[in-house]
Structure formats: C-alpha cells, structure tokens
C-alpha cells in the first residue's frame, strides 16, 4: 500500500466520516462516558429524594421517569456502547487484523447512537414527561404514558439497529480476519467473550425490537397484543421482554469477564488457568441465558411446573459462573502478583461480581424469591452484578489499555484514589440495600416507611461519593491523554498478546501486513 | 434431622444478629436486617429456607475469598514470590464443577417442597377476591357478600413533611382487610387497570394482580395481629402509596365484624334514597375527592399538565351534569381515569360531582342528588 492511501484526516470530518476502528472505538468510549455522567446524575436525583422519608425534591411521577431513564441510559447508553468501544479498539489489535471487517457500517453503527440518546433525553421534556413505566416497560402501564414513551420506543429501535450492526461487524471480524496461526482456541479470552456476546446480541435484540413494536402498535394502531380486553395478554410482553432481558445481562457482563481474564494473568505473571474451560463456561452461560428468562416473573402466576423448570435452569448457571471465579482465583494462586490499578479493579470485579452472583442464586429459588422479588434486595443484586461486574470491568479495561491508547502512563497514585473511593462509594450505596429489601422495602418507590430510613441515608451518601469519585477518573484520563511518562510497547511486565507488540500509542494503522502467530 | 439442623442454623443466625446489634452505632438505631417475623407456617418455612441458603452462600463466599486474599497476601512480587507456571488441571476442574452441582441439588430439594406447598390452594375455607386499582385495593369476601375499598390513610401533610410522621407512616389504610386466624384463606387476584402485586411479608405471600387474568394464592394465619404490606409492582405515580393492612382476629371477632359490615351496607342504601342539602353534599364531596381524585387531579383541581387533566375550568366540570356523571361513573378507556361506579356509593358519587362543579374554582351552581346517580346505574 502506498503512503497516499494512509490519509489521516483531521478536524470534524475525521470523526464524522472515519472508518478507522481506533477512532470509532474512541468515540464509543467518549460517548459512553458522557452517558454515564447523565445516568449517574439521574441516580443522584433518585438517591437525594430517598435520603429521608417524605417527598422532598421531586414528585412521584418525575421520580418514576428518573428510575426508568437512569436504567435505560446506563444499560443502552453507557455499558453496551462502552464495551463495543473496547471491542472496536482492541479486537483488531488482539487478533492481528488491520481494521474491522466492515468499516463503513462501523461508522454508521456509532453515529446512530447520538441521535438515539438525544431522543431519549428529549422525551423528559415533552408534555406528560419521559417514560415512567420502569426500564422493563411493562404494559398496561406503558400503554398509559404520554408521547415520551413513543420517543423511548424509537430510541430502543435505533439503539437496537446499532447493536445488531456492531455485532455483525464483530462476528465478521473475528471469524475472517484473524492473523495466520491465530486458531480459535488461541484467541485471547476477551475476543472469545465478545464473539459469544455478539451472538447473544444478534439473537436477543430483534426480540426486544419486536416487543416494543407491538407496544407501539398497541398504543397507536389499535392492536391488542397486550390488552386482555381485546384477547391479548399483558404477561406475554413480560415473556418476550425477559427472553431478551436475561441474555442482555450477560451481554453486559461477559465482555467484562473477558477483560478480567486478560488482566489477571498479566499481573499474576502466570498464564490463565483453564483457558478451554473458560471458553466452554462462557458458551454454557450464553446458552443457559436463553432458557431462564421467566425467573424474573415468578410472581405472575405461572403453572408450578414452569416455575420449577425455570428455577432448576437458573440454578445451573451457578456452575459455569463458579468455574470462572475458581479459574480466576487459580490464576492468581502461586503467581507473582503486583497491584497496579488494572489489577486492583480486576480483583474488585471478581469480588463484587461474585456477591451479585450469590444473591442471584438466592433469587433463583422460587419460594424465597416471592419474598425478594421487586424489593431492594433485587436492586442490590443487579447493581452488584452490573456496577460490580460490568462497570468495574470497564474501569479495569481502561486502566489496562490506556497506556496503549495514549502512549502515556497514567498516575498510579490518582488511579488508586479513584479505585478506593469508588469501591467505598458503591459498596456503601448497594450493600445496605440488601437489608432494606429483606426487611420489606419495595423497589421503585419515591417514599418509604420509617424503618428503612437509616439504610437509605447510607445509600445516598454512598451514591454521591461513588458518582463524584468519577471526577478523579476524568481528571486522570485527561492528564494521561495530554502527557505523562512515556509508555513502552509492552507496557506491563507480564503482558502477552499481539496488542503489546505494536508501539504505544498504537499507530493510526496497525497490522497492515498480518503478524505470524506461533 | 433436617429440622433440628435448620433450628441450629436459625439460632446461630439469631446469635449473629444479636452480636451485630451490640456493635456501637448499630445499637443506636433500630436496623431491620432480615425478614419480618413470620406468622404462618409457610412464612416460617420460607424464612428458614432463606436462612439456610444465605448461610450456604456466605460460607462458600468466605471460603473462595479466603483463598483469594491469602494468595494476594502471599503470592506477591514484593515478597519475592516467583510465579509458578501451571495453567490447567482436569481433576481440579472436574471437582469444582461437580461439588457446586451437588450443593445446588441440596438447595433445590427443600425449595421444591416448599414451592409445592405454597402452590396448593385446595381445601380452603373462605375466599377473598383482591382487585388492584391505581392506587388502592378492593377486597371482596366472596362467601360473605362484603366488598370495600382500602386506601392509604396517611395524611398528605405527613408525606409533604408538614407534620411529624406517624409510627405506621405509609403503611396504614382506612379499611384494613379483616381475616380470621386459623382458617385456610384463598385469595384470588386481578386488577382493574395496570399490573399490581399484593405482598404481605409476614405471610410470605406475593402475587401479581393482572388485568384480565385471575391468580390464586393462600394463607393460614396463626396469631391475631396487624400485618402490613405494600404493592410490589410498579403501577404508576402512586405505586409507593397503596399499602395493604391485614387485621387478623379470632373467628368470633371476625363474625362480629361481618355483621357490622352488613349493617353499614343497609345505612348506605338509605343514604341514596334521601334528599341531601348542598352543604352536606359539598362537605362529603370534599372528603371523597381527597380520597379518590386528588392523587391525579391535584388538591386544587389543577391536575398535571400533559398527564392528568385539570378539573378547575374544565369543559366537563362546567358543562352538562349528564356528561360529568358519565365520565366519573364509567371512566375513560385508555387513560388512568377509572370507572368509579363500582367503587363509590350513590351518595359518594353525587357528592363528589357536586363538589367538583361548585368547588375547586368552578361555579356551575347545580347540585346532584344520590337518586339521580341511582337512576343511571
């Protein structure tokens, strides 16, 4: 290839028209961070209202909009795009490919996100306000809402198209563009988890799109899919939603497992324990995620045989998940560990995710789930999984690869401050919620009985600490982009893999001639 | 064998709980850490199952992370530990696949047994139908011909922080569900508008009330007392404000209560035949408005623009009485406006329509008598 083909546009058009996987990856990550700030501020509105009993700041209707939009923004605007950003940046580097397989589509799948997010935010300002039916959008409640609900449905469609395009691209890249010698069972675990995640997305997102489309036609075009008065069934929506929704949880967390599986071996200076069982465990989790959906709806009144099936199937997920945790611990065992920020975040991810995992096992048991269902116990559970698993996994990834992206080392001191404050913040927020839930506090309420007051106050302090600690993260990333100690190509002493063979920062174009993997 | 084992676990957990209470600071406030005290056999079983599972997962969690933290402490570069190079062991991997599986089976067995018991509604001695509304509950005693609505009785002023909050803040209602102890009671659940969920923690019953569908569950309460719960499924604006209160009484007291309800029904019928004065209607209408209408249309009748229409100056409340009565009695399909004819008596309906036409800044001047409402039924 001639040098002329290596044009490197600058200014706005660089970002608007780019087909470069690194630029697109960066845009995904920046977008995700902005969404995290917006979603984080919404969570502060929620926590501030719940600081003490009584209605102080917002009316219940707006409170419901906040819980709904907070969840949608965090799931679809923050965590999913952030992992797609990582996939864009890292998968070609890790498999020795020059770029993603479908670069123009890649550009489009990113640029669908900003308008979609804008539409969702605008919905808060239309007459009747934003969606207030919870992120699960259960009808008939979601049929009642104003046009904010229609905005949300269209947002979901756009985000869905973006995710489907993104996952097609990832699958095509991984299956077709690996460097010679990079057999499937030699791929880094991050690539494996993303390959499996992409298949989950392909299978789950269209189902969700179908569900919200039926909601839209029920609202405006006279259909009655979910209206019992017209022969429909409101519970049908829940089945369809959770058929998407449960795999969605693994879409959010499997790539984080991949990140952890890269980082722990690096800092333990020891190969990943049980590589092939990690791959099979990931595949097993992905498969099981499609046959457990109704454990989110034990209280809808299913036949007892159905409840038993979903209980047993759900419990089974504990086996491959346990294998993963044991393998991570075995990787650390008798290693030679150091504890730079990525390792701290990786260990914390294993720890907090496992907390969410064991409460998940408790929730799987139908007779006790009747007590936990729709309480703060569930809120604590899924925040331990998604914040403790996915979000800490994202931080792990950013600290791990930031030197490769920017060419500079970040400040380890600032990184450790960020780590400890974040850990204290999120645990102070979510740990007490287990107790409130067990003692009987329902979720999604703007006001509560007096016996829940103390723990809610703790939670609110924790939430403010957790959100404001991210200013430190922003400062750290900003400083590292601007300058700092020069990073070596390998960056970390124990790092192995193709991404560490290219210079830091990674040049605009890499692996134009494929590397040889032995 | 299993029960003694469970008892031992239970007492050790209680001991642990007591230990936690001794920690300074924790002792200052009353922290609710675990389930509320169970008052039915099923609830006790569920509580024990919960404690058993919780103990198992805590033990596993501690075991795994003791190993991890030991490794973090011992196998670090700064202590000069050299990395080993092992990366697989089929034996170990098979062991830690099979052992969790066995633990899971040991959890599944008691869970299945309890679930089957909870599911068995046969042999019930009375049936109560529960209907969820935005945002209140209706109870219908199918064997006694009694029906009433139950809604939050906590004063608005407490919620808005203008008054000190009472002991049962947000967990108190105007008409509690009165139930006899020692009888197997079957509940059938449905809803009028959106999905609600009826939950009383001390009874360990929670089930969704779904419009157009009927769900079943049952309970048998051991001891008299007041048991409080809340709606557990997001059902709109006032989801947090539709509690459930059960008053469990002896069978004798229950029968007394039943006959009292019948007397009330007779006097309500008398109300609808009598001619009311405007003052009496307005006074009653204000009360009904506060209970049934204010949540959406607001204390001043201003509503919430875009979500809930205003009553002050509205075409309906200033137009013909007939249309006004029609919308209040039959509701408006596809909106949160319910059909109130099943919820309110003739006198209530006449009073609230009169109030809406002559209060809240409206001056229609006319009044509605209960007999007019009765004629429309």
Contacts between the chains, C-beta under 8 A, distances in Angstrom:
chain1	res1	chain2	res2	distance
A	53	B	165	6.1
A	53	B	169	6.4
A	53	B	170	7.7
A	54	B	158	7.5
A	54	B	159	6.1
A	54	B	160	7.0
A	54	B	161	4.3
A	54	B	165	6.9
A	55	B	159	5.6
A	55	B	160	6.1
A	55	B	161	7.4
A	56	B	161	6.7
A	59	B	237	7.9
A	59	B	304	7.9
A	60	B	237	4.8
A	60	B	238	6.2
A	60	B	239	7.6
A	60	B	240	6.6
A	60	B	241	7.7
A	61	B	237	4.8
A	61	B	304	6.6
A	61	B	307	6.4
A	64	B	234	7.1
A	64	B	236	7.5
A	64	B	237	6.8
A	64	B	239	7.6
A	126	B	306	7.7
A	127	B	305	6.7
A	127	B	306	3.2
A	127	B	307	8.0
A	128	B	306	3.9
A	128	B	307	4.8
A	129	B	306	6.9
A	129	B	307	6.8
A	132	B	236	7.4
A	132	B	237	7.6
A	133	B	234	6.9
A	134	B	234	4.8
A	138	B	194	8.0
A	138	B	195	6.1
A	138	B	233	7.8
A	138	B	234	7.4
A	140	B	193	6.7
A	140	B	194	4.7
A	140	B	195	7.1
A	140	B	211	6.2
A	141	B	194	4.3
A	141	B	195	6.9
A	141	B	234	6.7
A	141	B	235	6.3
A	141	B	236	5.9
A	143	B	334	7.3
A	144	B	194	6.9
A	144	B	236	6.9
A	144	B	334	7.8
A	144	B	335	6.9
A	144	B	336	5.8
A	146	B	306	5.8
A	146	B	307	6.4
A	227	B	212	7.7
A	228	B	210	7.7
A	228	B	211	5.6
A	228	B	212	2.0
A	228	B	213	6.4
A	229	B	211	7.8
A	229	B	212	6.3
A	233	B	212	7.6
A	233	B	213	7.7
A	234	B	195	6.2
A	234	B	210	5.8
A	234	B	211	6.5
A	234	B	212	7.1
A	234	B	213	7.7
A	235	B	210	6.4
A	235	B	213	7.2
A	268	B	75	7.6
A	268	B	83	6.8
A	269	B	77	7.4
A	269	B	83	4.3
A	270	B	83	4.5
A	270	B	84	6.5
A	270	B	85	6.7
A	270	B	87	7.4
A	271	B	85	7.1
A	271	B	87	4.1
A	272	B	87	6.5
A	273	B	86	7.5
A	273	B	87	5.4
A	273	B	88	6.6
A	274	B	87	7.3
A	274	B	88	5.4
A	274	B	89	8.0
A	274	B	93	5.6
A	275	B	87	7.0
A	275	B	88	7.3
A	276	B	88	7.7
A	277	B	88	7.8
A	277	B	93	5.3
A	299	B	197	6.0
A	299	B	206	5.5
A	299	B	207	5.4
A	299	B	208	5.0
A	299	B	232	7.6
A	299	B	233	7.9
A	300	B	208	5.0
A	300	B	210	6.8
A	300	B	215	7.7
A	301	B	207	6.2
A	301	B	208	6.5
A	301	B	210	7.3
A	301	B	213	7.2
A	301	B	215	3.8
A	301	B	216	7.4
A	304	B	115	6.6
A	304	B	116	6.6
A	304	B	119	4.4
A	307	B	115	6.4
A	308	B	112	6.3
A	308	B	115	6.9
A	311	B	108	7.2
A	311	B	111	6.7
A	311	B	112	7.8
A	311	B	115	7.6
A	312	B	108	6.3
A	315	B	104	4.9
A	315	B	107	7.0
A	315	B	108	6.2
A	316	B	104	7.4
A	318	B	100	6.1
A	318	B	104	6.1
A	319	B	97	6.1
A	319	B	100	5.4
A	319	B	101	5.7
A	319	B	104	7.3
A	322	B	96	6.8
A	322	B	97	7.9
A	322	B	100	4.7
A	323	B	93	7.1
A	323	B	96	6.6
A	323	B	97	6.1
A	325	B	64	6.5
A	326	B	64	7.4
A	326	B	96	4.8
A	327	B	93	8.0
A	329	B	64	6.4
A	329	B	67	5.8
A	329	B	68	4.8
A	329	B	71	7.0
A	330	B	92	7.3
A	331	B	87	7.9
A	332	B	68	6.5
A	332	B	71	4.9
A	332	B	72	7.0
A	332	B	75	6.8
A	333	B	67	7.5
A	333	B	71	5.0
A	333	B	75	6.7
A	334	B	71	7.5
A	334	B	75	5.4
A	334	B	81	7.5
A	334	B	83	7.1
A	334	B	84	4.1
A	334	B	86	7.7
A	335	B	71	7.6
A	335	B	75	5.3
A	335	B	81	7.6
A	335	B	83	4.9
A	335	B	84	7.3
A	336	B	75	6.8
A	336	B	76	7.3
A	336	B	77	4.6
A	336	B	81	5.2
A	336	B	82	5.8
A	336	B	83	4.0
A	337	B	71	7.7
A	337	B	72	6.6
A	337	B	75	5.7
A	337	B	76	4.7
A	337	B	77	6.2
A	337	B	81	7.7
A	338	B	76	7.0
A	338	B	77	4.9
A	338	B	78	7.3
A	339	B	72	7.9
A	339	B	76	7.5
A	347	B	68	7.5
A	347	B	72	7.0
A	350	B	68	7.3
A	351	B	65	6.6
A	351	B	68	7.7
A	354	B	61	6.6
A	354	B	64	7.0
A	354	B	65	7.7
A	355	B	61	7.3
A	358	B	57	4.0
A	358	B	60	7.0
A	358	B	61	5.6
A	359	B	57	7.7
A	361	B	53	7.6
A	361	B	57	6.2
A	361	B	107	7.9
A	362	B	50	7.6
A	362	B	53	5.3
A	362	B	54	6.9
A	362	B	57	6.4
A	365	B	49	7.2
A	365	B	53	6.3
A	365	B	107	6.6
A	365	B	108	7.9
A	365	B	111	4.5
A	366	B	111	6.5
A	366	B	115	5.0
A	367	B	45	7.8
A	367	B	46	5.6
A	367	B	49	6.3
A	367	B	111	5.7
A	367	B	114	4.2
A	367	B	115	4.6
A	367	B	118	5.9
A	368	B	46	5.8
A	368	B	49	5.5
A	368	B	50	4.8
A	368	B	53	6.6
A	368	B	111	7.3
A	370	B	46	7.3
A	370	B	118	7.5
A	370	B	204	6.6
A	370	B	205	7.4
A	370	B	206	4.8
A	370	B	207	7.9
A	371	B	35	6.6
A	371	B	46	6.1
A	371	B	50	6.9
A	371	B	201	6.6
A	371	B	204	6.0
A	371	B	206	7.0
A	373	B	206	6.3
A	373	B	232	6.9
A	374	B	197	6.4
A	374	B	199	7.8
A	374	B	206	7.8
A	374	B	232	4.2
A	374	B	233	6.1
A	375	B	232	7.2
A	435	B	31	6.9
A	435	B	32	6.7
A	435	B	33	4.9
A	435	B	34	7.6
A	436	B	32	7.5
A	438	B	32	7.8
A	438	B	33	7.0
A	438	B	34	5.2
A	438	B	35	5.7
A	438	B	50	8.0
A	439	B	32	3.3
A	439	B	33	6.8
A	439	B	34	6.9
A	439	B	35	7.3
A	439	B	36	6.7
A	440	B	32	7.5
A	440	B	35	7.8
A	440	B	36	5.7
A	440	B	201	4.3
A	440	B	229	7.6
A	440	B	230	7.7
A	442	B	199	7.3
A	442	B	230	5.2
A	442	B	231	7.1
A	442	B	232	4.9
A	442	B	240	7.5
A	443	B	234	7.9
A	444	B	234	4.5
A	444	B	239	6.4
A	444	B	240	7.8
A	445	B	230	7.6
A	445	B	239	6.3
A	445	B	240	3.3
A	446	B	240	5.4
A	447	B	159	6.4
A	447	B	170	6.4
A	447	B	240	5.3
A	447	B	241	7.4
A	448	B	170	6.8
A	448	B	240	7.2
A	449	B	168	7.5
A	449	B	169	5.7
A	449	B	170	5.0
A	449	B	171	5.1
A	450	B	165	6.3
A	450	B	167	7.4
A	450	B	169	5.3
A	451	B	30	6.8
A	451	B	32	5.0
A	452	B	32	7.1
A	454	B	29	4.8
A	454	B	31	6.0
A	455	B	31	7.1
